[in-house]
Amino acid sequence: MARRHLIGGAVLAAALGLAGSAVSATVPAHRLAGQRIVWSFPGASPPAWLLAGIRRGDVGAVLLFAGNGTDPARVGRLVGRLQSAPRPPLDPPLLVMSDHEGGPVRRLAAPPYRGAADLAALPPSASLRAGREAGAALCRARVNVDLAPVLDLARPGSVIARQGRSFGRRPRDVAARSVAFARGLSEYGVAAAPKHFPGLGGARETTDAAPVRIGLAPAELRAQDEAPYRAHIARGVPMVMVGTAVYPSLSPLPAALATRVVRGELRDRLGFGGIVVSDALDTPALAPFGDDGRVAVAAADAGVDLMPFVSPARARAAQAALRRALGDGTLDRARAEAALNRLMTYRRVGALIPRGSIASSARRC
């Protein structure tokens, strides 16, 4: 499959700026809600409920795991069924996501076999090659978004360092290698979504297991942990993933539920105009902050555009809560329409490359 030509971040920024009338007040609330969810499902075949959701226009993004298949060709056939499923006439192709970081975190039985910790000891050109390997594998699987690379700093004792998932301790090293990895992805039409903003380098436990608090001061977060994101944003990265740890110096709420983090830090301070995706919301880290519906409404209100759920049942509960919140005015409809505009515009434009990347090589999967 030939990779289509890619469009730089400046073009998406312009497109998003012109997209204000793309979604009208006639779009029903169930679509405004459902399109904000990243849906997951078990097994190697699309379930009937998911195909029905695509047909109604409730589903615009899916997240694949190893349980959906690990062979790129087979996963590609699965994705082909999803993309060819009937959907509303003006709906663009689906966003199909995976987190194929390389090394210890690979959803496909494919390279890169080196993880970020291995690449940290090598020049950025090795990270570029790893990104190309990941991009080629994901391209064969017809996955168009990689929830990677990890931008968390390898602080001593951090869980991300123990897992071997960090490109290094120094922000400039993490920036250079992660940008190279993202460029490699983009050469195969796969968008990067750097994570976990504003940074999990201070976490000693994983948010997949329990609530996590990171007691870094705002000045240190901004100078150290957020620095690699500035490098990606300057190069037009289309998405950023916000984590679910709590940063008490910024907000009492987890990052993905905190307006001060999503809008205040990422949108306003760093000037990010692309798509904000949260880490999975049905995680133990968020259990103290309410049920799935309450958490989803809080994330949407904070400014998150896309909300992944691992459990289909919990995703449906979140969609129902978002729909109710739009109906009773808890969520501002204009902001919901703006979020859907960003998503639809990106899905029409396609994956982006950082400025300065080579877009004319037309690599094949």
Buried (B, 14 or more C-beta within 10 A) or exposed (E): EEBEEBBBBEBBBEBBEEBEEBBEEEBEBBBBBBBBBBBBBEEBEBEEEBBEBBBBBBBBBBBBBEEBBBBBEBBBBBBEEBBEBEBEEEBBBBBBBBBBBBBEBBBBEBBBEBBBBBBBEEEBEBBBBBBBBBBBBBBBBBBBBBBBBBBBBBBEEBBBBEBBBBBBBBBEBBBBBBBBBBBBBBBBBBBBBBBBBBBBBBBBBBBEEEBBBBEBEBEEBBEBBBBBBBBBBBBBBBBBBBBBBBBEEBBEBBBBBBBBBBBBBBBEBBEBBBBBBBBBBBBBBBEEBBEBBBBBBBBBBBBBBBBBBBBBEBBBBBBBBBBBBBEEEEBEBEEBBBBBBBBBBBBBBBBBBBEEBEBEEEBEB
